[in-house]
Amino acid sequence: MTITVRLSDDALALACGANAVAAAFAAAGCEVERVSSWGMHWLEPLAEIDGQGFGPLEPGDVAAVMAGTSAKAIGPIEDHPFIARQQRLTFARAGKTRPLSLDDYAATGGWAGLDTARTIGTTATIAQVTASGLRGRGGAGFPAGIKWQTVANASGPVKYIVCNADEGDSATFADRMVMEGDPFLLIEGMAIAALAVGAGKGYVYIRSEYPHAVAKMQAAVKLAAPRIAPFEIEIRVGAGAYVCGEETSLLNSLEGKRGEVRAKPPLPAIEGLFGRPTVVNNVLTLAAVPWIMAHGADRYAAIGHGRSRGTMPIQLAGNVRHGGLFETAFGITVGELVEDVGGGTASGRPVRAVQVGGPLGAYHPPSEFHLPFDYEAFAGADALIGHAGVTVFDDGVDMGAQARFAMQFCAVESCGKCTPCRIGSTRGVELIDRIRSGAGRAVDGVEALPQMHNAPRAGRSRADEIALLEDLCETMKFGSLCALGGFTPYPVLSALKHWPEDFGGDFGG
């Protein structure tokens, strides 16, 4: 009897050597089936045989697995604490289906949401999405139903659906996992949105650093074309600019223009792509819609915490023992995520800081680990969930250097459209260098800015420089045209607030 071995073919598994492990199983006479990833990244390459898991594997481990003597057996995958504790809606198929199999997708409930939408019609579909409480999962948390209703009400013969798959935040990979592991889910979500607002064409804007996702989506769109017709989807590849993750910069890029932010109003829902009404949602937002339509808005709205309804695919990364994708209802605390789910640091040293929300998210010390994971709780703590990337740091991290990195990141990635972001970020790097050393020294191997900008100002104390940095952050936060400049102050001010010792130096004040 031939043994069937299931191995992921997503980018992370491939980077960990999954192809070599697959070849070793095939050479041993097994039938190898390539499936989506379970999201337990610390165990990749992870093999499944009759529901039993083995990982992380190397080609040399195959013989022991076949003989039943492998020390890397983890037992039934679905019973593993990391999986059993989750509430998977968006990632219900993760690890279970072949990404480009229409049969697998249909057999696991695929297209049920689209069929429902076609049955109940546009008005009822938008009502379902609104009643579910679904909010944009790309960072802003804007109610999806309101955005859809605005586009549906807008006049015009042409409307578009644009999927923002420019997943550029550090510690984020959920969008990639959807596109590589369950691409028909995203396609179905876009088709439902198109039906709801009256759009005839959609675009998926994927970052260029995701070649595997691009290939999967291109293949999936061709396979699904008859099922979603007359709606059409086109895949577009970005040019590497972080700012194109902002919706109006993305639209400019799609139109062949320089990727820079547009002033609002008009909103994209009124004048978006090519000046037409456009729904711009990120991957996770659109991927949540099929479940809502298939199972009902009430069931989705019953999950969550406060005004944050449904589940959130949280991505654990950085210095963490159990890194991977953890989908759960809103309301879990930061401490539970880091200590219980993530298992603490991979280094075994104490956790010093956790950044939530990518490179523009605030840093949280252990004293804030009681924070529940929901939009309002984070906003109340002057922080943001963003795309739900969680990066863990142990006690060896230099938080002054992390604050400097945030400003430098903004300076490098700024589109240059507005002064607070373009100039403020550069001045921010200079200020942090002065506060930390007063001599313009290099930080973490990064060349310091010219001495003339970093020298202590005559008669200005360190307290004066810190006050100036805080004032600069306020200007950037409220004066920038988009979130790049507007959110950069979050990591800077949180680092300054919780770890002032890492901004050492004294200018005589």
C-alpha positions in Angstrom: 0.0 0.0 0.0 1.4 3.4 -1.1 1.8 5.9 1.8 0.6 9.4 1.0 2.7 12.2 2.5 1.4 15.8 2.6 3.9 18.6 2.6 3.4 22.4 2.2 4.6 24.1 -0.9 4.3 27.7 0.4 7.3 30.0 0.3 8.4 29.5 3.9 8.3 25.7 3.6 10.3 25.9 0.4 12.8 28.2 2.1 13.2 25.6 4.9 13.9 22.8 2.4 10.5 21.2 1.8 11.3 20.3 -1.8 14.3 18.2 -0.8 12.2 16.5 1.9 9.5 15.8 -0.7 12.0 14.3 -3.1 13.3 12.0 -0.3 9.8 10.7 0.5 9.2 10.2 -3.3 12.5 8.2 -3.5 11.3 6.1 -0.6 8.2 5.1 -2.7 5.7 7.5 -1.1 3.1 9.5 -2.9 3.7 13.1 -2.1 0.9 15.6 -2.1 1.7 19.3 -1.9 -0.8 21.3 0.2 -1.1 24.6 1.9 0.7 25.4 5.2 -0.6 24.7 8.6 1.1 27.9 9.8 3.3 26.3 12.4 6.4 27.8 10.9 8.9 26.6 13.5 8.1 23.0 12.5 8.6 23.4 8.7 9.2 21.3 6.7 6.2 19.6 8.3 5.0 16.3 6.9 1.6 14.8 7.5 0.8 11.1 7.2 -2.7 10.0 8.1 -3.2 13.0 10.2 0.1 12.5 12.1 2.7 15.3 12.0 6.5 15.1 11.7 8.8 18.1 11.8 10.9 20.0 11.3 12.3 17.4 8.8 15.4 17.1 6.8 15.9 14.5 4.0 17.9 12.3 6.3 14.9 12.0 8.7 12.7 10.2 6.1 13.9 6.7 6.9 13.1 7.1 10.6 9.6 8.5 9.7 8.9 5.5 7.5 10.2 3.1 10.1 8.0 4.6 12.8 11.0 5.6 15.0 11.2 9.3 14.3 12.0 11.6 17.2 10.3 14.4 15.3 6.8 13.0 15.6 4.4 15.6 17.0 1.2 13.5 17.1 -2.1 14.4 15.4 -1.6 17.9 13.9 -5.2 19.0 14.6 -4.7 18.2 18.3 -1.5 20.2 18.6 -2.0 23.0 21.2 -1.0 25.6 18.6 -3.8 24.5 16.2 -6.4 23.3 18.7 -6.5 26.6 20.5 -7.3 28.6 17.3 -10.7 29.5 15.8 -10.0 29.3 12.1 -12.5 30.8 9.7 -10.3 32.4 7.1 -7.7 29.7 7.4 -10.1 26.8 7.8 -8.5 25.0 4.9 -4.9 25.7 5.9 -2.8 22.5 5.7 -5.7 20.5 4.4 -6.2 21.3 0.7 -4.2 21.5 -2.5 -4.0 25.3 -3.4 -4.9 24.9 -7.1 -7.4 22.1 -6.8 -10.9 23.3 -7.7 -12.2 19.9 -6.5 -10.6 20.4 -3.0 -12.0 23.9 -2.8 -15.6 22.9 -3.7 -15.5 19.9 -1.4 -14.6 22.1 1.6 -17.4 24.6 1.1 -15.9 26.7 -1.6 -18.2 28.9 -3.7 -21.1 28.6 -1.1 -20.7 32.3 -0.2 -20.8 33.4 -3.8 -23.8 31.2 -4.5 -25.6 32.8 -1.5 -24.7 36.3 -2.7 -26.1 35.5 -6.2 -29.3 34.2 -4.6 -30.0 37.1 -2.2 -28.8 39.9 -4.4 -26.7 43.0 -4.0 -28.6 44.9 -1.3 -28.9 41.9 1.0 -25.2 41.0 0.4 -24.0 44.4 1.5 -26.4 44.2 4.5 -24.8 40.9 5.5 -21.3 42.3 5.3 -22.4 45.4 7.3 -24.2 43.4 10.0 -21.2 41.0 10.4 -19.1 43.9 11.8 -16.3 43.1 9.4 -13.6 45.8 9.5 -10.7 46.3 7.2 -7.9 44.0 8.1 -5.2 46.0 6.4 -4.7 48.3 9.4 -7.3 51.1 9.3 -10.1 49.0 10.6 -12.8 50.8 8.6 -16.1 49.0 8.3 -16.2 47.0 5.1 -19.9 47.2 4.6 -19.9 51.0 4.7 -17.2 51.2 2.0 -19.1 48.7 -0.2 -22.3 50.7 0.3 -20.6 53.9 -0.7 -19.3 52.4 -4.0 -22.7 50.8 -4.7 -24.4 54.1 -4.3 -21.8 56.0 -6.5 -22.9 56.8 -10.0 -20.9 55.6 -13.0 -20.9 52.9 -15.7 -17.6 51.4 -14.5 -16.6 50.3 -11.0 -13.6 48.3 -9.8 -12.6 46.0 -7.0 -8.9 46.4 -6.0 -7.3 43.9 -3.7 -4.4 45.3 -1.8 -1.9 42.5 -1.5 1.2 44.7 -1.1 2.0 43.1 2.3 5.1 45.1 3.2 5.0 45.2 7.0 7.7 43.3 8.9 6.4 40.1 10.7 3.4 39.9 8.3 2.7 36.9 6.1 -1.0 36.1 6.3 -1.8 37.7 2.9 0.9 35.6 1.3 -0.4 32.4 3.0 -3.9 33.1 1.6 -2.6 33.7 -1.9 -0.3 30.7 -1.9 -2.4 28.3 0.1 -6.1 29.2 -0.6 -6.2 31.5 -3.7 -9.7 30.6 -4.6 -10.9 32.0 -1.3 -9.6 35.5 -2.2 -11.1 35.2 -5.7 -14.5 34.3 -4.3 -14.3 37.2 -1.9 -13.5 39.6 -4.7 -16.4 38.1 -6.8 -18.8 38.7 -4.0 -17.7 42.3 -3.6 -18.0 42.8 -7.3 -21.6 41.5 -7.3 -22.5 43.6 -4.3 -21.3 47.0 -5.8 -21.7 46.3 -9.5 -18.1 46.1 -10.5 -17.0 44.3 -13.7 -13.3 44.0 -13.2 -10.9 43.5 -10.3 -7.2 43.8 -9.8 -4.9 42.1 -7.3 -1.9 44.2 -6.6 0.8 41.9 -5.2 4.2 43.0 -4.0 7.1 42.0 -6.3 8.8 40.1 -3.4 6.1 37.5 -3.5 6.9 35.5 -6.8 5.2 32.3 -5.5 2.0 34.2 -4.6 2.0 35.9 -8.0 2.3 32.5 -9.8 -0.4 30.9 -7.6 -2.8 33.7 -8.1 -2.2 33.9 -11.9 -2.9 30.2 -12.2 -5.9 30.3 -9.9 -7.5 33.2 -11.7 -7.4 31.2 -15.0 -8.9 28.2 -13.3 -11.7 30.1 -11.6 -12.6 32.4 -14.5 -15.7 30.4 -15.6 -17.0 30.2 -12.0 -16.8 34.0 -11.4 -17.8 35.2 -14.9 -18.7 37.8 -16.1 -16.4 39.3 -13.4 -12.8 39.4 -14.4 -9.6 39.6 -12.3 -6.2 40.7 -13.4 -3.0 40.3 -11.4 -0.6 43.2 -11.2 2.9 43.1 -9.6 4.2 46.1 -7.6 7.6 47.7 -8.1 8.8 47.4 -4.5 7.7 50.7 -2.9 6.4 50.3 0.7 4.2 53.4 0.4 2.2 51.6 -2.3 0.5 49.7 0.5 -1.4 52.9 1.1 -4.5 52.7 -1.0 -4.2 55.9 -3.1 -0.5 55.3 -3.8 -1.5 51.8 -4.9 -4.1 53.2 -7.2 -1.5 55.6 -8.8 0.8 52.6 -9.3 -1.9 50.6 -10.9 -2.5 53.5 -13.3 1.2 53.5 -14.3 2.0 56.6 -12.3 4.5 57.3 -9.6 3.5 55.6 -6.4 2.6 58.5 -4.2 -0.3 59.4 -1.9 -3.3 61.3 -3.2 -4.9 64.0 -1.2 -8.4 63.1 0.0 -11.2 63.9 -0.7 -12.2 62.5 -3.1 -12.2 59.1 -1.5 -11.4 56.1 -3.7 -14.9 54.9 -3.2 -16.1 57.9 -5.2 -13.1 58.5 -7.5 -10.7 55.7 -7.3 -9.0 53.7 -10.1 -9.0 55.6 -13.4 -11.4 58.1 -11.6 -14.1 55.5 -11.1 -15.8 54.3 -7.9 -13.5 51.6 -6.4 -13.6 49.2 -3.5 -10.0 48.9 -2.1 -9.8 46.1 0.5 -6.8 44.1 1.6 -6.5 40.3 1.2 -7.7 39.3 4.7 -10.8 41.5 4.5 -11.9 40.0 1.2 -11.0 36.5 2.3 -13.3 36.8 5.3 -16.3 37.5 3.2 -17.1 34.0 1.8 -17.4 32.6 5.4 -19.7 35.4 6.3 -21.9 34.9 3.3 -22.0 31.1 3.7 -22.6 30.9 7.5 -24.4 34.2 8.2 -23.5 37.6 9.5 -24.9 36.8 13.0 -22.5 33.9 13.5 -19.6 36.1 12.5 -20.7 39.0 14.7 -21.1 36.7 17.7 -17.3 36.2 17.7 -14.9 38.8 19.0 -14.5 41.6 21.5 -16.1 45.0 21.8 -16.5 46.6 18.4 -13.9 44.2 16.9 -15.9 41.4 15.5 -14.9 38.0 14.0 -11.4 36.6 14.0 -7.9 38.0 13.2 -5.1 36.0 11.7 -2.2 37.1 14.0 1.3 36.6 12.8 4.0 35.8 15.4 7.5 36.5 14.4 10.9 37.8 15.6 12.6 36.3 18.6 9.8 33.9 19.5 9.9 30.1 20.1 6.7 29.2 18.2 6.5 31.6 15.2 3.6 31.2 12.8 0.0 32.1 12.0 -2.5 32.0 14.8 -6.1 32.9 13.9 -8.3 33.6 16.9 -11.2 35.8 18.0 -10.4 39.4 18.9 -9.9 39.8 22.7 -6.9 37.6 23.4 -4.2 39.5 25.3 -0.7 40.4 24.1 0.7 38.4 27.0 -1.2 35.3 26.0 0.0 35.6 22.4 3.6 36.0 23.4 4.0 33.8 26.4 1.3 31.1 26.0 0.9 30.8 22.2 4.4 31.9 21.2 6.2 30.1 24.0 8.3 33.2 24.9 11.5 34.0 23.2 13.5 31.6 21.0 16.7 32.7 22.8 15.2 31.8 26.2 15.9 35.3 27.5 13.2 37.5 29.0 10.9 39.4 26.7 11.7 43.1 26.7 9.5 44.5 24.0 6.8 43.5 21.5 5.9 45.5 18.4 2.4 45.1 17.1 1.4 46.4 13.7 4.6 46.2 11.6 7.4 48.8 11.5 4.9 51.7 12.2 3.4 50.0 15.3 4.1 50.9 18.9 6.4 48.9 21.2 4.8 47.3 24.2 6.7 46.4 27.4 5.6 43.4 29.6 3.6 45.9 31.7 1.2 46.3 28.8 0.7 42.6 28.1 -2.7 42.8 29.6 -4.0 44.7 26.5 -6.7 42.8 24.7 -6.2 42.4 21.0 -8.9 44.8 19.6 -8.9 48.1 17.7 -10.3 50.3 20.5 -8.1 48.9 23.3 -5.0 49.5 21.2 -6.1 53.0 20.2 -6.7 53.8 23.8 -3.1 52.8 24.5 -1.8 55.0 21.7 -1.0 52.0 19.6 -2.4 50.1 16.6 -3.1 46.6 15.5 -2.3 47.3 11.9 -2.0 44.0 9.9 -1.6 42.1 13.2 2.0 41.3 12.8 3.6 40.7 16.3 7.4 41.0 16.6 9.1 39.8 19.8 12.4 41.1 21.2 14.4 39.8 24.1 16.3 41.9 26.7 19.2 42.4 24.3 17.4 44.8 22.1 18.5 48.5 22.0 15.2 50.4 21.9 16.9 53.7 21.0 18.2 52.0 17.9 14.7 50.7 17.1 13.3 54.2 17.4 16.0 55.5 15.0 15.2 52.7 12.6 11.6 53.8 12.5 12.5 57.3 11.5 15.1 56.1 9.0 12.6 53.6 7.5 10.1 56.4 7.0 12.8 58.6 5.4 13.8 55.9 2.9 10.2 54.8 2.1 8.6 58.3 1.9 7.0 59.1 -1.4 8.0 62.8 -0.8 4.5 64.2 -1.4 4.1 65.9 2.0 6.6 67.8 4.1 5.9 66.3 7.6 6.8 62.8 6.3 9.6 63.8 3.8 11.5 66.3 6.0 10.2 65.3 9.4 11.6 61.7 9.2 15.1 62.9 8.2 15.1 65.5 11.0 13.9 62.7 13.3 16.9 60.6 12.6 19.2 63.6 13.3 17.4 64.3 16.6 17.6 60.8 17.9 21.3 60.7 17.1 21.8 63.9 19.0 19.8 62.6 22.0 21.6 59.3 22.1 25.1 60.5 21.7 25.5 64.2 20.9 28.3 63.2 18.6 26.6 61.7 15.6 27.9 58.2 16.1 26.8 55.3 13.8 24.0 53.1 15.3 23.9 49.4 14.5 26.3 49.7 11.6 24.2 52.5 9.9 26.2 55.5 8.9 25.4 58.5 11.0 24.2 61.7 9.4 26.8 64.6 8.9 28.3 66.0 12.0 26.8 69.4 11.4 23.3 68.0 11.9 24.2 65.9 14.9 26.3 68.2 17.1 24.5 69.4 20.3 22.9 72.8 19.7 24.3 75.6 21.8 22.4 76.1 25.0 20.0 73.2 24.3 19.8 70.5 26.9 18.9 66.8 26.3 15.5 67.5 27.7 15.1 70.3 25.1 16.0 67.8 22.3 13.5 65.2 23.6 10.8 67.9 23.7 11.7 68.8 20.2 11.4 65.1 19.1 8.0 64.9 20.7 6.9 68.0 19.0 8.2 66.7 15.6 6.3 63.4 16.2 3.1 65.3 16.8 3.5 67.3 13.6 4.1 64.1 11.6 1.2 62.3 13.3 -1.4 65.0 12.5 0.1 66.7 9.4 1.1 63.8 7.2 -1.1 62.9 4.2 -1.0 59.1 4.9 -0.2 56.6 7.5 3.5 56.2 6.7 4.3 59.6 8.2 1.3 59.6 10.5 2.1 56.3 12.2 6.0 56.6 12.4 5.7 58.4 15.7 4.1 55.4 17.3 7.3 53.3 17.6 9.4 56.3 18.3 7.3 57.7 21.2 6.6 54.3 22.7 10.3 53.5 22.8 11.0 56.9 24.3 8.3 56.5 26.9 9.0 52.9 28.1 12.8 52.7 27.7 14.2 56.2 28.2 17.5 54.6 29.4 18.2 53.6 25.8 18.3 57.2 24.8 21.2 57.9 27.0 23.5 60.9 27.0 23.5 64.3 28.6 23.9 67.6 26.9 24.1 69.5 30.2 20.5 69.8 31.1 
